[in-house]
Amino acid sequence: MAIKITDECINCGACEPECPNNAIYDAGVSWKFSDGTALEGLIDFGDGVTLDSNATQDAISDEVYYIVPDKCTECKGFHDEPQCAAVCPVDCCVDDEEVRETEDELLAKKAWLHAE
């Protein structure tokens, strides 16, 4: 699964620098798959969908910090626990019940995001 930031977020920004995948963005800020990853050029999602890794994507939230589920690995392969949740002063970084992934899937995503 991925982690999400709830609307209880106080927009302190403590979580953003802790994310090893650059999956956390400030409210209203657009994002790219290439931000903080090894992804370059055209990326293939393995299901027939391709996308330019440098293409700007719309912000997921205009109200609070947000996590891009396609970039979130729950810190698997980096840390023992999600670092955003560990540093959040109001405990608003929680499991996203709509995005469920196994540990193997999360580690594969980490390898895909950071392939050398």
C-alpha positions as CSV (number, residue, x, y, z in Angstrom):
1,M,0.0,0.0,0.0
2,A,1.0,3.6,-0.2
3,I,0.9,6.3,2.5
4,K,-1.5,9.2,2.2
5,I,-1.7,12.6,4.0
6,T,-5.0,13.3,5.5
7,D,-6.7,16.7,5.7
8,E,-5.5,17.1,9.3
9,C,-2.2,18.1,7.8
10,I,-0.9,21.4,9.2
11,N,1.4,22.0,6.2
12,C,4.5,22.0,8.3
13,G,6.6,20.3,5.6
14,A,8.4,18.0,8.0
15,C,7.6,15.0,5.8
16,E,8.8,16.3,2.4
17,P,12.6,16.1,2.9
18,E,12.3,12.7,4.5
19,C,10.9,10.9,1.5
20,P,13.6,8.9,-0.4
21,N,11.4,8.8,-3.5
22,N,10.6,12.5,-3.7
23,A,6.9,11.4,-3.6
24,I,5.7,14.2,-1.3
25,Y,4.8,17.6,-2.6
26,D,3.4,20.8,-1.1
27,A,-0.2,21.7,-1.7
28,G,-0.8,22.9,-5.3
29,V,2.7,22.1,-6.5
30,S,2.9,20.0,-9.7
31,W,5.1,16.9,-9.8
32,K,7.1,14.7,-12.2
33,F,8.1,11.1,-12.1
34,S,11.7,12.2,-12.7
35,D,11.8,14.3,-9.5
36,G,14.3,12.5,-7.2
37,T,14.3,9.3,-9.1
38,A,16.4,7.7,-11.9
39,L,13.5,7.7,-14.3
40,E,14.4,9.4,-17.6
41,G,12.6,9.9,-20.9
42,L,9.7,7.7,-21.8
43,I,8.7,5.3,-19.0
44,D,6.7,2.2,-19.4
45,F,4.2,1.1,-16.8
46,G,4.1,-2.5,-18.1
47,D,0.4,-2.3,-18.9
48,G,0.6,-0.6,-22.3
49,V,0.7,2.9,-20.8
50,T,3.8,5.1,-21.4
51,L,4.5,8.6,-20.1
52,D,7.4,11.1,-20.4
53,S,9.1,11.1,-17.0
54,N,9.7,14.8,-17.3
55,A,6.1,15.6,-18.0
56,T,4.5,17.9,-15.4
57,Q,1.6,16.2,-13.6
58,D,-1.2,18.2,-11.9
59,A,-1.1,18.5,-8.1
60,I,-3.1,15.9,-6.3
61,S,-4.2,18.4,-3.5
62,D,-4.5,22.1,-3.4
63,E,-5.1,22.1,0.3
64,V,-2.4,20.1,2.1
65,Y,0.9,18.3,1.3
66,Y,0.2,15.1,-0.7
67,I,2.0,11.9,-1.6
68,V,2.1,10.5,-5.2
69,P,1.0,6.9,-4.8
70,D,2.9,5.8,-7.9
71,K,6.1,7.0,-6.3
72,C,5.5,5.9,-2.7
73,T,7.2,2.7,-1.6
74,E,6.5,3.1,2.2
75,C,10.3,3.6,2.4
76,K,10.8,-0.2,1.7
77,G,14.4,-0.8,0.8
78,F,15.5,2.5,2.5
79,H,14.1,2.4,6.1
80,D,12.3,0.1,8.5
81,E,9.2,2.4,8.6
82,P,7.7,5.2,6.5
83,Q,9.7,8.3,7.3
84,C,6.9,10.7,6.7
85,A,4.8,9.0,9.4
86,A,7.7,8.9,11.7
87,V,8.3,12.7,11.6
88,C,4.7,13.9,11.3
89,P,3.8,15.9,14.4
90,V,0.0,15.4,13.9
91,D,0.0,11.8,12.7
92,C,-1.7,12.5,9.4
93,C,0.6,10.3,7.3
94,V,-1.4,7.1,7.3
95,D,-2.0,3.9,5.2
96,D,-3.9,4.6,2.0
97,E,-6.5,1.9,2.1
98,E,-7.2,2.5,-1.6
99,V,-3.7,1.6,-2.7
100,R,-2.7,-1.8,-1.5
101,E,0.7,-3.3,-2.5
102,T,2.7,-6.2,-1.1
103,E,6.3,-5.8,0.2
104,D,7.5,-7.5,-3.0
105,E,5.6,-5.0,-5.1
106,L,6.9,-2.1,-3.1
107,L,10.5,-3.3,-3.5
108,A,10.0,-3.7,-7.2
109,K,8.7,-0.2,-7.4
110,K,11.7,1.1,-5.5
111,A,14.0,-0.8,-8.0
112,W,12.0,0.7,-10.9
113,L,12.2,4.3,-9.5
114,H,15.9,4.1,-8.7
115,A,17.4,1.8,-11.4
116,E,20.9,2.7,-12.4
